[in-house]
Amino acid sequence: MIELAKFSRPGCRPCVAISHYIDELKETGALDGIVIAHYNTDNLSEEDLAKYKISSVPVLLFKRNGLEITRITGMTDQETIVDCVKMAREER
């Protein structure tokens, strides 16, 4: 199972842009089969933030079978998100 965990907070402009990118990628089918989880960092405990190593937002974590494959911290583009999805899908 491939999961994309998006960590963001309200009022964060890069977070909003990344959310739009994810919505557009879902429409194109680029994220088919990917489980997408959204986390508002304002609602997470300090322990959860430390567990996921979140010190700023936005953060996108790409996991395969529960293991982190790669992450993006900060603003990015759709192409980089797609590249990370491909990396997460690759069996090694």
Sequence and secondary structure as in RCSB ss.txt:
>XXXX:A:sequence
MIELAKFSRPGCRPCVAISHYIDELKETGALDGIVIAHYNTDNLSEEDLAKYKISSVPVLLFKRNGLEITRITGM
TDQETIVDCVKMAREER
>XXXX:A:secstr
 EEEEEEE TT HHHHHHHHHHHHHHHHTTTTTEEEEEEEGGGS HHHHHHTT SSS EEEEEETTEEEEEEES 
  HHHHHHHHHHHH   
